[in-house]
Amino acid sequence: ELNGLQVYQTDIGNAFLEAKTTEKVYVIAGGEFGALKDHLFVIVGSLYGLRTSAKRFHERLADVLREMGFTPCPAEPDIWMRPMNADGTVMTKEDLKKEEPAFTYP
């Protein structure tokens, strides 16, 4: 708990593979690709080491969290919050119409 709030954190394995890249990245297949050796491949997923990979993943994560009803904290945009009931369960849109959340943020 932090200031009376429950705080959760997680780690996402292969995080950059969840995002698409907007850069044009080409590779020539090596011998490990068998019959496809020397073929030209276009990379569509973000890879570690690309300049924009972290940004693309952050954009993808933000889109998913917004779809789940989270909003970024105004003071720290990498902290995401959503309204909770007094018992700690997540408020649905119907709950928000009926009552005030136990936890709110500006």
DSSP file with accessible surface (Angstrom, degrees, kcal/mol):
  #  RESIDUE AA STRUCTURE BP1 BP2  ACC     N-H-->O    O-->H-N    N-H-->O    O-->H-N    TCO  KAPPA ALPHA  PHI   PSI    X-CA   Y-CA   Z-CA
    1    1 A E              0   0  180      0, 0.0     2,-0.4     0, 0.0     5,-0.2   0.000 360.0 360.0 360.0 145.3    0.0    0.0    0.0
    2    2 A L  B >   -A    5   0A 107      3,-2.5     3,-1.9     1,-0.1     0, 0.0  -0.981 360.0 -17.8-135.6 116.0    1.1    3.5   -0.8
    3    3 A N  T 3  S-     0   0  155     -2,-0.4     3,-0.1     1,-0.3    -1,-0.1   0.878 129.9 -51.9  54.6  37.3   -0.8    6.4    0.9
    4    4 A G  T 3  S+     0   0   59      1,-0.3     2,-0.4     0, 0.0    -1,-0.3   0.562 116.4 116.9  79.5   6.9   -3.7    4.0    1.6
    5    5 A L  B <   -A    2   0A  73     -3,-1.9    -3,-2.5    98,-0.0     2,-0.5  -0.849  67.0-124.1-108.9 142.9   -3.8    2.8   -2.1
    6    6 A Q        -     0   0  119     -2,-0.4     2,-0.4    -5,-0.2    82,-0.0  -0.737  30.4-162.1 -81.3 130.4   -3.2   -0.7   -3.3
    7    7 A V        -     0   0   96     -2,-0.5     2,-0.3     2,-0.0    -2,-0.0  -0.959   6.8-170.4-119.0 131.6   -0.4   -0.5   -6.0
    8    8 A Y        -     0   0  183     -2,-0.4     2,-0.3     2,-0.0    -2,-0.0  -0.910   3.4-177.1-118.8 149.6    0.2   -3.3   -8.5
    9    9 A Q        -     0   0  189     -2,-0.3     2,-0.3     2,-0.0    -2,-0.0  -0.948   2.7-179.3-139.6 160.4    3.1   -3.7  -10.9
   10   10 A T        -     0   0  127     -2,-0.3     2,-0.4     2,-0.0    -2,-0.0  -0.957  21.9-132.2-151.4 167.6    3.9   -6.3  -13.6
   11   11 A D        -     0   0  144     -2,-0.3     2,-0.6     4,-0.0    -2,-0.0  -0.985  18.2-144.3-124.6 138.9    6.5   -7.2  -16.2
   12   12 A I    >   -     0   0   62     -2,-0.4     3,-1.0     0, 0.0     2,-0.1  -0.913  15.5-137.2-108.7 115.0    5.5   -8.1  -19.7
   13   13 A G  T 3  S+     0   0   58     -2,-0.6     4,-0.0     1,-0.3    -2,-0.0  -0.450  87.2   5.5 -69.5 142.1    7.6  -10.8  -21.4
   14   14 A N  T >  S+     0   0  109     -2,-0.1     3,-1.2     1,-0.1     4,-0.5   0.879  83.7 169.7  53.0  40.4    8.6  -10.1  -25.0
   15   15 A A  G X   +     0   0   13     -3,-1.0     3,-1.9     1,-0.3     4,-0.3   0.879  66.3  54.1 -53.3 -45.5    7.1   -6.7  -24.6
   16   16 A F  G >  S+     0   0   39      1,-0.3     3,-1.3     2,-0.2    30,-0.6   0.775  97.0  66.6 -67.2 -22.2    8.4   -5.2  -27.8
   17   17 A L  G <  S+     0   0   99     -3,-1.2    -1,-0.3     1,-0.2    -2,-0.2   0.674  91.2  65.4 -71.2 -13.8    6.9   -8.1  -29.8
   18   18 A E  G <  S+     0   0  106     -3,-1.9     2,-0.3    -4,-0.5    -1,-0.2   0.625  95.6  69.5 -80.3 -13.5    3.4   -6.8  -28.9
   19   19 A A  S <  S-     0   0    1     -3,-1.3    27,-2.3    -4,-0.3     2,-0.3  -0.749  77.1-129.4-108.0 152.5    3.9   -3.6  -30.8
   20   20 A K  E     -B   45   0B 147     -2,-0.3     2,-0.3    25,-0.3    25,-0.3  -0.728  23.6-128.5 -94.4 149.1    4.1   -2.9  -34.6
   21   21 A T  E     -     0   0B  19     23,-2.6     4,-0.1    -2,-0.3    32,-0.0  -0.693  11.9-161.6 -96.4 151.0    6.9   -0.9  -36.0
   22   22 A T  E     +     0   0B  96     -2,-0.3     2,-0.2     2,-0.1    -1,-0.1   0.443  67.2  96.2-104.9  -4.5    6.4    2.0  -38.3
   23   23 A E  E    S-     0   0B  61     21,-0.1     2,-0.8     1,-0.0    -2,-0.1  -0.521  82.0-118.3 -81.7 151.2   10.0    1.9  -39.5
   24   24 A K  E     +     0   0B 164     -2,-0.2     2,-0.5    18,-0.0    20,-0.1  -0.832  41.4 175.2 -88.7 109.1   10.9    0.0  -42.7
   25   25 A V  E     -B   43   0B  27     -2,-0.8    18,-3.0    18,-0.6     2,-0.4  -0.982   5.6-177.1-122.6 123.5   13.2   -2.8  -41.6
   26   26 A Y  E     -B   42   0B 125     -2,-0.5     2,-0.3    16,-0.2    16,-0.2  -0.914   2.5-175.9-118.7 145.6   14.5   -5.4  -44.1
   27   27 A V  E     -B   41   0B  64     14,-2.3    14,-3.2    -2,-0.4     2,-0.6  -0.979  24.0-130.1-135.9 152.0   16.6   -8.4  -43.5
   28   28 A I  E     -B   40   0B 122     -2,-0.3    12,-0.2    12,-0.2     9,-0.1  -0.908  36.2-116.6-100.5 124.6   18.2  -11.0  -45.8
   29   29 A A        -     0   0    3     10,-2.8     9,-2.8    -2,-0.6     2,-0.1  -0.338  28.8-144.1 -64.6 138.3   17.4  -14.6  -44.5
   30   30 A G    >   -     0   0   24      7,-0.2     3,-2.0     8,-0.1     9,-0.1  -0.213  37.6 -79.3 -90.7-174.4   20.4  -16.6  -43.5
   31   31 A G  G >  S+     0   0   45      1,-0.3     3,-1.9     2,-0.2     6,-0.2   0.758 120.2  73.3 -60.4 -26.0   21.0  -20.4  -43.9
   32   32 A E  G 3  S+     0   0  158      1,-0.3    -1,-0.3     4,-0.1    -3,-0.0   0.646  87.0  66.1 -66.8 -10.1   18.9  -21.2  -40.9
   33   33 A F  G X  S-     0   0  100     -3,-2.0     3,-2.1     1,-0.3    -1,-0.3   0.343  89.3-159.3 -92.5   6.7   15.8  -20.4  -43.0
   34   34 A G  G X  S+     0   0   51     -3,-1.9     3,-2.1     1,-0.3    -1,-0.3  -0.289  73.6  12.9  59.1-121.2   16.5  -23.3  -45.3
   35   35 A A  G 3  S+     0   0  102      1,-0.3    -1,-0.3    -2,-0.1    -4,-0.0   0.699 126.7  61.1 -63.8 -18.3   14.8  -22.9  -48.7
   36   36 A L  G X  S+     0   0   78     -3,-2.1     3,-2.2    -5,-0.1    -7,-0.3   0.363  74.2 137.5 -91.0   6.4   14.1  -19.2  -47.9
   37   37 A K  T <  S+     0   0  107     -3,-2.1    -7,-0.2     1,-0.3    -6,-0.1  -0.228  72.3  15.7 -54.1 139.4   17.8  -18.5  -47.6
   38   38 A D  T 3  S+     0   0  113     -9,-2.8    -1,-0.3     1,-0.3     2,-0.2   0.471  94.3 134.3  71.5   4.1   18.8  -15.2  -49.3
   39   39 A H    <   -     0   0   94     -3,-2.2   -10,-2.8    -9,-0.1     2,-0.5  -0.543  59.8-117.4 -77.0 153.2   15.1  -14.1  -49.4
   40   40 A L  E     -B   28   0B 112    -12,-0.2     2,-0.4    -2,-0.2   -12,-0.2  -0.803  31.6-166.3 -93.7 125.4   14.3  -10.5  -48.3
   41   41 A F  E     -B   27   0B  62    -14,-3.2   -14,-2.3    -2,-0.5     2,-0.5  -0.882  13.0-143.0-112.0 146.2   12.0  -10.3  -45.3
   42   42 A V  E     -B   26   0B  82     -2,-0.4     2,-0.5   -16,-0.2   -16,-0.2  -0.935  16.7-138.4-106.4 127.5   10.2   -7.2  -44.0
   43   43 A I  E     +B   25   0B  39    -18,-3.0   -18,-0.6    -2,-0.5     4,-0.1  -0.739  26.7 170.9 -86.6 126.5   10.0   -6.8  -40.2
   44   44 A V  E     +     0   0B  92     -2,-0.5   -23,-2.6   -20,-0.1     2,-0.3   0.633  57.4  71.5-109.0 -20.8    6.6   -5.6  -39.0
   45   45 A G  E    S-B   20   0B  16    -25,-0.3   -25,-0.3     1,-0.1   -28,-0.1  -0.659  91.5-100.6 -93.9 153.2    7.0   -6.1  -35.2
   46   46 A S        -     0   0    0    -27,-2.3     2,-0.3   -30,-0.6   -27,-0.1  -0.411  39.1-159.7 -68.5 147.2    9.1   -3.9  -33.1
   47   47 A L    >   -     0   0   68     -2,-0.1     3,-1.8    -4,-0.1     6,-0.2  -0.936  28.8 -93.9-126.0 151.6   12.5   -5.4  -32.1
   48   48 A Y  T 3  S+     0   0  151     -2,-0.3     3,-0.1     1,-0.2     0, 0.0  -0.401 112.5  33.0 -59.5 135.7   14.9   -4.6  -29.3
   49   49 A G  T 3  S+     0   0   79      1,-0.4    -1,-0.2    -2,-0.1     2,-0.2   0.158  83.8 121.6 102.8 -20.5   17.4   -2.1  -30.7
   50   50 A L    X   -     0   0   39     -3,-1.8     3,-1.1     1,-0.1     4,-0.4  -0.552  69.3-123.7 -73.6 146.9   15.2   -0.2  -33.1
   51   51 A R  T 3  S+     0   0  235      1,-0.3     4,-0.3    -2,-0.2     3,-0.2   0.821 106.9  36.1 -60.5 -35.2   15.0    3.5  -32.3
   52   52 A T  T 3> S+     0   0   32      1,-0.1     4,-2.7     2,-0.1    -1,-0.3   0.382  85.4 102.1-103.4   6.1   11.2    3.6  -31.9
   53   53 A S  H <> S+     0   0    1     -3,-1.1     4,-2.4    -6,-0.2     5,-0.2   0.913  84.0  46.3 -58.8 -46.9   10.5    0.2  -30.3
   54   54 A A  H  > S+     0   0   59     -4,-0.4     4,-2.6     1,-0.2    -1,-0.2   0.929 114.1  48.8 -63.4 -41.6   10.0    1.5  -26.8
   55   55 A K  H  > S+     0   0  126     -4,-0.3     4,-2.4     2,-0.2    -2,-0.2   0.917 111.2  49.4 -64.6 -43.6    7.8    4.3  -28.0
   56   56 A R  H  X S+     0   0   41     -4,-2.7     4,-2.2     2,-0.2   -36,-0.2   0.903 112.1  48.6 -63.9 -39.9    5.7    1.9  -30.1
   57   57 A F  H  X S+     0   0   30     -4,-2.4     4,-3.0    -5,-0.2     5,-0.2   0.935 110.0  51.4 -65.8 -42.9    5.3   -0.5  -27.2
   58   58 A H  H  X S+     0   0   79     -4,-2.6     4,-2.5     1,-0.2    -2,-0.2   0.918 110.5  49.4 -60.3 -41.1    4.3    2.4  -24.9
   59   59 A E  H  X S+     0   0   78     -4,-2.4     4,-2.2     2,-0.2    -1,-0.2   0.921 112.3  47.9 -62.7 -43.1    1.6    3.5  -27.4
   60   60 A R  H  X S+     0   0  103     -4,-2.2     4,-2.1     2,-0.2    -2,-0.2   0.931 112.6  48.1 -64.8 -45.1    0.3   -0.1  -27.7
   61   61 A L  H  X S+     0   0   52     -4,-3.0     4,-2.8     1,-0.2     5,-0.2   0.925 110.5  51.9 -61.8 -43.6    0.2   -0.5  -23.9
   62   62 A A  H  X S+     0   0    7     -4,-2.5     4,-2.5    -5,-0.2     5,-0.2   0.912 108.4  51.5 -60.2 -41.9   -1.6    2.8  -23.5
   63   63 A D  H  X S+     0   0   87     -4,-2.2     4,-2.0     2,-0.2    -1,-0.2   0.933 112.0  45.9 -61.0 -45.0   -4.2    1.8  -26.1
   64   64 A V  H  X S+     0   0   43     -4,-2.1     4,-1.4     2,-0.2    -2,-0.2   0.930 112.6  49.5 -65.7 -44.4   -4.9   -1.4  -24.3
   65   65 A L  H  <>S+     0   0   29     -4,-2.8     5,-2.5     1,-0.2     3,-0.2   0.902 110.0  51.1 -64.5 -38.8   -5.1    0.2  -20.8
   66   66 A R  H ><5S+     0   0  135     -4,-2.5     3,-1.7     1,-0.2    -1,-0.2   0.912 106.7  54.3 -63.1 -40.5   -7.5    2.9  -22.1
   67   67 A E  H 3<5S+     0   0  152     -4,-2.0    -1,-0.2     1,-0.3    -2,-0.2   0.825 106.2  53.9 -60.3 -29.9   -9.7    0.1  -23.6
   68   68 A M  T 3<5S-     0   0   96     -4,-1.4    -1,-0.3    -3,-0.2    -2,-0.2   0.404 126.4-100.8 -86.1   0.8   -9.8   -1.4  -20.1
   69   69 A G  T < 5S+     0   0   41     -3,-1.7    -3,-0.2     1,-0.3     2,-0.2   0.559  76.7 136.6  94.6   7.5  -11.0    1.8  -18.5
   70   70 A F      < -     0   0   41     -5,-2.5    -1,-0.3    -6,-0.2    12,-0.2  -0.558  33.8-163.7 -84.5 153.9   -7.7    3.1  -17.1
   71   71 A T  E     -C   81   0C  56     10,-2.9    10,-2.8    -2,-0.2     2,-0.1  -0.982  26.4-107.0-131.9 147.3   -6.5    6.7  -17.3
   72   72 A P  E     -C   80   0C  41      0, 0.0     8,-0.2     0, 0.0     6,-0.1  -0.441  36.9-105.7 -74.0 147.5   -2.9    7.9  -16.8
   73   73 A C        -     0   0   26      6,-3.0     6,-0.2     3,-0.7     3,-0.1  -0.509  23.0-135.3 -67.6 132.9   -2.1    9.9  -13.6
   74   74 A P  S    S+     0   0   94      0, 0.0    -1,-0.1     0, 0.0    31,-0.0   0.865 104.7  44.5 -60.1 -34.2   -1.7   13.6  -14.5
   75   75 A A  S    S+     0   0   93      1,-0.3    -2,-0.0     2,-0.0     0, 0.0   0.787 130.2  20.4 -82.0 -28.5    1.4   13.8  -12.3
   76   76 A E    >   -     0   0   86      3,-0.2     3,-2.3    -3,-0.1    -3,-0.7  -0.806  66.5-164.5-143.5  95.8    3.0   10.6  -13.6
   77   77 A P  T 3  S+     0   0   76      0, 0.0    -1,-0.1     0, 0.0    -2,-0.0   0.619  86.5  64.9 -64.8  -9.9    1.7    9.3  -16.9
   78   78 A D  T 3  S+     0   0  101     -6,-0.1     2,-0.5     2,-0.0     0, 0.0   0.416  86.9  81.8 -91.4   3.1    3.3    5.9  -16.5
   79   79 A I    <   -     0   0   94     -3,-2.3    -6,-3.0    -6,-0.2     2,-0.4  -0.948  69.7-161.9-104.5 123.9    1.0    5.3  -13.5
   80   80 A W  E     +C   72   0C  43     -2,-0.5     2,-0.3    -8,-0.2   -10,-0.0  -0.873  10.7 179.6-111.6 139.2   -2.5    4.1  -14.7
   81   81 A M  E     -C   71   0C  28    -10,-2.8   -10,-2.9    -2,-0.4    24,-0.0  -0.910  12.0-174.7-134.2 159.5   -5.6    4.2  -12.5
   82   82 A R        -     0   0   61     -2,-0.3   -12,-0.1   -12,-0.2   -13,-0.0  -0.980  41.5 -84.1-150.9 154.1   -9.3    3.4  -12.8
   83   83 A P        -     0   0   24      0, 0.0     8,-1.9     0, 0.0     2,-0.3  -0.261  45.2-159.8 -60.5 144.1  -12.2    4.0  -10.4
   84   84 A M  B     -DE  90 103D  47     19,-0.7    18,-2.0     6,-0.2    19,-1.0  -0.917  15.8-120.8-125.4 150.2  -12.7    1.3   -7.7
   85   85 A N    >   -     0   0   23      4,-3.4     3,-2.1    -2,-0.3     6,-0.1  -0.372  41.3-100.0 -75.4 166.7  -15.7    0.3   -5.5
   86   86 A A  T 3  S+     0   0   94      1,-0.3    -1,-0.1     2,-0.1    -2,-0.0   0.826 124.7  57.0 -60.0 -30.0  -15.2    0.5   -1.7
   87   87 A D  T 3  S-     0   0  124      2,-0.1    -1,-0.3     1,-0.1     3,-0.1   0.426 122.8-104.9 -84.3   4.1  -14.6   -3.3   -1.6
   88   88 A G  S <  S+     0   0   33     -3,-2.1     2,-0.2     1,-0.3    -2,-0.1   0.459  77.9 131.9  91.7  -1.1  -11.7   -2.9   -4.1
   89   89 A T        -     0   0   69      1,-0.1    -4,-3.4    -5,-0.0    -1,-0.3  -0.512  66.1 -96.0 -82.8 157.2  -13.4   -4.2   -7.1
   90   90 A V  B     -D   84   0D  51     -6,-0.2     2,-0.3    -2,-0.2    -6,-0.2  -0.474  37.8-122.3 -74.3 135.3  -13.3   -2.4  -10.4
   91   91 A M        -     0   0   13     -8,-1.9     2,-0.1    -2,-0.2    -1,-0.1  -0.616  22.4-145.8 -78.4 135.7  -16.2   -0.1  -11.1
   92   92 A T     >  -     0   0   65     -2,-0.3     4,-2.1     1,-0.1     5,-0.2  -0.439  32.3-100.3 -88.3 172.7  -18.2   -0.8  -14.3
   93   93 A K  H  > S+     0   0  166      1,-0.2     4,-1.3     2,-0.2    -1,-0.1   0.885 126.8  53.4 -61.9 -35.3  -19.8    1.9  -16.4
   94   94 A E  H  > S+     0   0  110      1,-0.2     4,-1.3     2,-0.2    -1,-0.2   0.898 106.4  52.2 -66.4 -39.4  -23.1    1.0  -14.7
   95   95 A D  H  > S+     0   0   30      1,-0.2     4,-2.4     2,-0.2     3,-0.3   0.907 106.0  54.4 -60.8 -42.4  -21.6    1.4  -11.3
   96   96 A L  H  < S+     0   0   79     -4,-2.1    -1,-0.2     1,-0.2    -2,-0.2   0.837 105.9  52.6 -64.5 -29.6  -20.3    4.9  -12.1
   97   97 A K  H  < S+     0   0  176     -4,-1.3    -1,-0.2    -5,-0.2    -2,-0.2   0.844 115.1  41.8 -71.9 -30.9  -23.8    5.9  -13.1
   98   98 A K  H  < S+     0   0  153     -4,-1.3     2,-0.3    -3,-0.3    -2,-0.2   0.828 122.6   4.1 -85.8 -38.1  -25.2    4.7   -9.8
   99   99 A E  S  < S-     0   0   99     -4,-2.4    -1,-0.2    -5,-0.1     0, 0.0  -0.952  73.8 -93.1-148.6 165.4  -22.6    5.9   -7.3
  100  100 A E        -     0   0  159     -2,-0.3    -3,-0.1     1,-0.1     4,-0.0  -0.575  50.2-107.4 -78.6 142.1  -19.5    7.8   -6.6
  101  101 A P        -     0   0   23      0, 0.0   -16,-0.2     0, 0.0     3,-0.1  -0.368  14.6-130.9 -67.7 151.5  -16.2    5.8   -6.7
  102  102 A A  S    S+     0   0   69    -18,-2.0     2,-0.5     1,-0.2   -17,-0.2   0.804 100.3  36.2 -69.2 -30.2  -14.5    5.1   -3.4
  103  103 A F  B    S+E   84   0D  54    -19,-1.0   -19,-0.7     2,-0.0     2,-0.3  -0.987  74.9 165.5-126.7 125.5  -11.3    6.2   -5.1
  104  104 A T        -     0   0   84     -2,-0.5   -22,-0.0   -21,-0.1    -4,-0.0  -0.862  16.6-157.1-130.8 170.6  -11.2    9.0   -7.6
  105  105 A Y              0   0   54     -2,-0.3    -2,-0.0   -24,-0.0   -32,-0.0  -0.958 360.0 360.0-145.0 158.3   -8.5   11.2   -9.1
  106  106 A P              0   0  145      0, 0.0    -1,-0.0     0, 0.0     0, 0.0  -0.126 360.0 360.0 -63.0 360.0   -8.4   14.6  -10.8
